[in-house]
């Protein structure tokens, strides 16, 4: 008994000593302030390290690295240290004894230290965690999100274990209240979720965003990454994330801003307010970005919205730093130059000279993009294009993916002086059965271009070309005729445009949409509206269905989407059966949610409503306000040039419409100088058709002093011809009225608009405006006048004109094939006015 007691006391003392020693070692590891201290402790205590010590040591190594700026981290030094290898071997041997969450923490730490994905310790940790999940061992939500992120970083996006994690998230979703955890889980499982699960995740994210007063901007970034992963443009959620970024702007750096801009680009979202604050922040710190990685991000973000001085500094720095750019960074620079419409010859030559050392490192789609950028930027480096052609041709020969084949063929057609070889036609023919509409369109576009420039030079080339085009047409028809899902079809239509589709498949595409008309829902009216706008097609059955679905589901559709639906009806000048109800419901929904719109979007909205003849007072008063217009001026500075010009033009048109149609608002006309500037710098001159018709009008009216050509009216409408008839339909001379005639050969800028507008005509006299309407004034294959020409007619009548419109399909018809018939037609129009 005494011996037993001595043994027990010895064991107890030994256990207490070991525990004390272990706790002391643990405390020492946790107190380390440098990686070498951790390694020193590991080296001195190898035999005594438990699984807990090992896990804490690896975690401490990452925590110490995390505290350092990105450029000062020493992950390579750590991974190559002998004691790090010791830790990894010990961890691998003790993994079965680790606690569940310690396994996840250890995996996370070594991955953050940039250990290879196929490292044996990483593989063992993942396998052990998987076993425990299979045994229904439930990790805490924070540990589960960290584990999911580890799997995502290892690119296990569609692995069975990610599926297991997704199943657990599905079961626990209602209990998740931490947006950080939810956002990490969302991006980690995004590739293995169903549509219904995706909708639940989005609803949960929206709910938590609304409930939390303060949200870290990283959580919002992850939500945007989730939307990008699932290829979903969900405007309400993106708007919420954008508001979070604006609240946290002081915490954003170049890396965050660059990532956000990239995500916005992918999601088709833009926000002028965020652009403004980003521009100000980056412009103030422009001198801080002196390494290639951060400079390229600055160039990508700031370049498209920079003023001339900052832009010049960016270009000079890019030239000096060019030799240091990686292959990916060169692509980003060229992409940004295209976006900036910048063809700086010095930088282009520099990019072309360093591209030679990078070309072999690009995969096929990067080469396709690179070629496109160089062609659009008009880089004329024949040696570079020769190498690009050789590489692309090599990829084409070995390609087995239809999308890659189509993309290569499309971009080969862009190369200057490219001679087509028979293998290209044969390769295209081989992949046709597997091609979607977008890929068929790419191949057809290339083939049409080669035929146009006569680059098919081998024997029987014409016959092979004709056969391929016929196969293309047949494949397109079959794909449309077999389509039974409108959503999938509209997704394909998003990426299709050009002559081939318009001329060959447009009619069949409209027939297919009408066949699937019952599948039109509130969720796809936006995409269908985009398609109809792109095709310029006036299809009453589809338009009526869009209108009825919109009215029935008005509260489910985001106001910004309503804007595009209204744009369709306004632009096509189409009135659905319940026209008043449709427009009033949409306007009510929009005016109740004006806060959803950016400043410049409100201008565009006001214009499309004005074209349709609607002027909601709350919207008009909001736009024509000094503070609003000041804010608009500031935001215009950061918008792309094309959008900037469009907004300014539409503000002028809205101003004109309000002045003419709603004088009760007392809005002044303040676009006189803008209009003068636009017309002064326009290159529009009188074309031969106008001169021909002017001579015939002179013959009909009795002299050149009875008709004016290319006239600017008050409020700056330009009309093709103007004449004045008295109460007996007799022409009045402009000389007699003391009104100068325009110079037929000159630019049609008038300086006497205001004065002329005040000159009274003799009693009963009438100004006549003759307008030629080309095909752009009508919807496709229709004689129905579109919105803008209809508004012009309405406004000219308000200005006192009788408007005579000459449609192209009448003037160019066989009925008017001779000069005599044309004279009689014009005479009938002039004197037949009631």
Secondary structure as the mmCIF struct_conf table of DSSP 4:
data_model
#
loop_
_struct_conf.conf_type_id
_struct_conf.id
_struct_conf.beg_label_comp_id
_struct_conf.beg_label_asym_id
_struct_conf.beg_label_seq_id
_struct_conf.end_label_comp_id
_struct_conf.end_label_asym_id
_struct_conf.end_label_seq_id
HELX_RH_AL_P HELX_RH_AL_P1 UNK A 2 UNK A 30
TURN_TY1_P TURN_TY1_P1 UNK A 31 UNK A 31
BEND BEND1 UNK A 34 UNK A 34
HELX_RH_AL_P HELX_RH_AL_P2 UNK A 35 UNK A 44
HELX_RH_3T_P HELX_RH_3T_P1 UNK A 46 UNK A 48
HELX_RH_AL_P HELX_RH_AL_P3 UNK A 51 UNK A 66
TURN_TY1_P TURN_TY1_P2 UNK A 67 UNK A 67
BEND BEND2 UNK A 68 UNK A 68
HELX_RH_3T_P HELX_RH_3T_P2 UNK A 70 UNK A 72
HELX_RH_AL_P HELX_RH_AL_P4 UNK A 75 UNK A 79
TURN_TY1_P TURN_TY1_P3 UNK A 80 UNK A 80
BEND BEND3 UNK A 81 UNK A 81
HELX_RH_AL_P HELX_RH_AL_P5 UNK A 82 UNK A 94
HELX_RH_3T_P HELX_RH_3T_P3 UNK A 95 UNK A 97
BEND BEND4 UNK A 98 UNK A 98
HELX_RH_AL_P HELX_RH_AL_P6 UNK A 100 UNK A 112
TURN_TY1_P TURN_TY1_P4 UNK A 113 UNK A 114
TURN_TY1_P TURN_TY1_P5 UNK A 117 UNK A 118
HELX_RH_AL_P HELX_RH_AL_P7 UNK A 120 UNK A 134
TURN_TY1_P TURN_TY1_P6 UNK A 135 UNK A 136
HELX_LH_PP_P HELX_LH_PP_P1 UNK A 137 UNK A 140
HELX_RH_AL_P HELX_RH_AL_P8 UNK A 141 UNK A 153
TURN_TY1_P TURN_TY1_P7 UNK A 154 UNK A 155
TURN_TY1_P TURN_TY1_P8 UNK A 157 UNK A 158
HELX_RH_AL_P HELX_RH_AL_P9 UNK A 160 UNK A 172
HELX_RH_3T_P HELX_RH_3T_P4 UNK A 173 UNK A 175
HELX_RH_AL_P HELX_RH_AL_P10 UNK A 179 UNK A 188
BEND BEND5 UNK A 189 UNK A 189
HELX_RH_3T_P HELX_RH_3T_P5 UNK A 190 UNK A 192
HELX_RH_AL_P HELX_RH_AL_P11 UNK A 195 UNK A 211
BEND BEND6 UNK A 213 UNK A 214
HELX_RH_AL_P HELX_RH_AL_P12 UNK A 217 UNK A 229
TURN_TY1_P TURN_TY1_P9 UNK A 230 UNK A 231
HELX_RH_AL_P HELX_RH_AL_P13 UNK A 235 UNK A 247
TURN_TY1_P TURN_TY1_P10 UNK A 248 UNK A 248
HELX_RH_3T_P HELX_RH_3T_P6 UNK A 249 UNK A 251
HELX_RH_AL_P HELX_RH_AL_P14 UNK A 254 UNK A 266
TURN_TY1_P TURN_TY1_P11 UNK A 267 UNK A 268
HELX_RH_AL_P HELX_RH_AL_P15 UNK A 272 UNK A 284
TURN_TY1_P TURN_TY1_P12 UNK A 285 UNK A 285
HELX_RH_3T_P HELX_RH_3T_P7 UNK A 286 UNK A 288
BEND BEND7 UNK A 291 UNK A 291
HELX_RH_AL_P HELX_RH_AL_P16 UNK A 292 UNK A 302
HELX_RH_3T_P HELX_RH_3T_P8 UNK A 303 UNK A 305
HELX_RH_AL_P HELX_RH_AL_P17 UNK A 308 UNK A 321
HELX_RH_3T_P HELX_RH_3T_P9 UNK A 322 UNK A 324
HELX_RH_AL_P HELX_RH_AL_P18 UNK A 327 UNK A 340
TURN_TY1_P TURN_TY1_P13 UNK A 341 UNK A 341
HELX_RH_AL_P HELX_RH_AL_P19 UNK A 345 UNK A 355
TURN_TY1_P TURN_TY1_P14 UNK A 356 UNK A 358
HELX_RH_3T_P HELX_RH_3T_P10 UNK A 359 UNK A 361
HELX_RH_AL_P HELX_RH_AL_P20 UNK A 364 UNK A 376
TURN_TY1_P TURN_TY1_P15 UNK A 377 UNK A 378
HELX_RH_AL_P HELX_RH_AL_P21 UNK A 382 UNK A 398
HELX_RH_AL_P HELX_RH_AL_P22 UNK A 402 UNK A 412
TURN_TY1_P TURN_TY1_P16 UNK A 413 UNK A 414
BEND BEND8 UNK A 415 UNK A 415
TURN_TY1_P TURN_TY1_P17 UNK A 416 UNK A 417
HELX_LH_PP_P HELX_LH_PP_P2 UNK A 418 UNK A 419
STRN STRN1 UNK A 420 UNK A 420
HELX_RH_AL_P HELX_RH_AL_P23 UNK A 422 UNK A 431
HELX_RH_3T_P HELX_RH_3T_P11 UNK A 432 UNK A 434
HELX_RH_AL_P HELX_RH_AL_P24 UNK A 437 UNK A 452
TURN_TY1_P TURN_TY1_P18 UNK A 453 UNK A 454
STRN STRN2 UNK A 456 UNK A 456
BEND BEND9 UNK A 458 UNK A 458
TURN_TY1_P TURN_TY1_P19 UNK A 459 UNK A 460
HELX_RH_AL_P HELX_RH_AL_P25 UNK A 461 UNK A 482
HELX_RH_AL_P HELX_RH_AL_P26 UNK A 486 UNK A 493
TURN_TY1_P TURN_TY1_P20 UNK A 494 UNK A 495
BEND BEND10 UNK A 498 UNK A 498
HELX_RH_AL_P HELX_RH_AL_P27 UNK A 499 UNK A 500
HELX_RH_PI_P HELX_RH_PI_P1 UNK A 501 UNK A 505
HELX_RH_AL_P HELX_RH_AL_P28 UNK A 506 UNK A 515
TURN_TY1_P TURN_TY1_P21 UNK A 516 UNK A 516
HELX_RH_3T_P HELX_RH_3T_P12 UNK A 517 UNK A 519
TURN_TY1_P TURN_TY1_P22 UNK A 522 UNK A 524
HELX_RH_AL_P HELX_RH_AL_P29 UNK A 525 UNK A 535
TURN_TY1_P TURN_TY1_P23 UNK A 536 UNK A 536
HELX_RH_AL_P HELX_RH_AL_P30 UNK A 540 UNK A 552
TURN_TY1_P TURN_TY1_P24 UNK A 553 UNK A 556
BEND BEND11 UNK A 557 UNK A 557
HELX_RH_AL_P HELX_RH_AL_P31 UNK A 559 UNK A 572
TURN_TY1_P TURN_TY1_P25 UNK A 573 UNK A 573
TURN_TY1_P TURN_TY1_P26 UNK A 577 UNK A 578
HELX_RH_AL_P HELX_RH_AL_P32 UNK A 579 UNK A 591
TURN_TY1_P TURN_TY1_P27 UNK A 592 UNK A 593
HELX_RH_3T_P HELX_RH_3T_P13 UNK A 594 UNK A 596
BEND BEND12 UNK A 597 UNK A 597
HELX_RH_AL_P HELX_RH_AL_P33 UNK A 599 UNK A 611
TURN_TY1_P TURN_TY1_P28 UNK A 612 UNK A 613
HELX_RH_AL_P HELX_RH_AL_P34 UNK A 617 UNK A 623
BEND BEND13 UNK A 624 UNK A 625
HELX_RH_AL_P HELX_RH_AL_P35 UNK A 626 UNK A 636
TURN_TY1_P TURN_TY1_P29 UNK A 637 UNK A 638
BEND BEND14 UNK A 639 UNK A 639
HELX_RH_AL_P HELX_RH_AL_P36 UNK A 641 UNK A 661
HELX_RH_3T_P HELX_RH_3T_P14 UNK A 663 UNK A 665
HELX_RH_AL_P HELX_RH_AL_P37 UNK A 672 UNK A 680
BEND BEND15 UNK A 681 UNK A 681
HELX_RH_AL_P HELX_RH_AL_P38 UNK A 688 UNK A 701
TURN_TY1_P TURN_TY1_P30 UNK A 702 UNK A 702
BEND BEND16 UNK A 703 UNK A 703
HELX_RH_3T_P HELX_RH_3T_P15 UNK A 704 UNK A 706
STRN STRN3 UNK A 707 UNK A 712
HELX_LH_PP_P HELX_LH_PP_P3 UNK A 713 UNK A 713
TURN_TY1_P TURN_TY1_P31 UNK A 714 UNK A 715
BEND BEND17 UNK A 716 UNK A 716
STRN STRN4 UNK A 718 UNK A 725
TURN_TY1_P TURN_TY1_P32 UNK A 727 UNK A 728
BEND BEND18 UNK A 729 UNK A 729
STRN STRN5 UNK A 731 UNK A 731
TURN_TY1_P TURN_TY1_P33 UNK A 734 UNK A 738
HELX_LH_PP_P HELX_LH_PP_P4 UNK A 740 UNK A 743
TURN_TY1_P TURN_TY1_P34 UNK A 744 UNK A 745
BEND BEND19 UNK A 746 UNK A 746
BEND BEND20 UNK A 751 UNK A 751
HELX_RH_AL_P HELX_RH_AL_P39 UNK A 753 UNK A 758
HELX_LH_PP_P HELX_LH_PP_P5 UNK A 759 UNK A 762
TURN_TY1_P TURN_TY1_P35 UNK A 763 UNK A 764
STRN STRN6 UNK A 766 UNK A 773
HELX_RH_3T_P HELX_RH_3T_P16 UNK A 775 UNK A 777
STRN STRN7 UNK A 778 UNK A 778
TURN_TY1_P TURN_TY1_P36 UNK A 780 UNK A 781
STRN STRN8 UNK A 785 UNK A 785
HELX_RH_AL_P HELX_RH_AL_P40 UNK A 787 UNK A 798
TURN_TY1_P TURN_TY1_P37 UNK A 799 UNK A 800
STRN STRN9 UNK A 801 UNK A 807
HELX_RH_AL_P HELX_RH_AL_P41 UNK A 808 UNK A 811
TURN_TY1_P TURN_TY1_P38 UNK A 812 UNK A 812
BEND BEND21 UNK A 813 UNK A 813
HELX_RH_3T_P HELX_RH_3T_P17 UNK A 814 UNK A 816
BEND BEND22 UNK A 818 UNK A 818
HELX_RH_AL_P HELX_RH_AL_P42 UNK A 819 UNK A 831
TURN_TY1_P TURN_TY1_P39 UNK A 832 UNK A 832
#
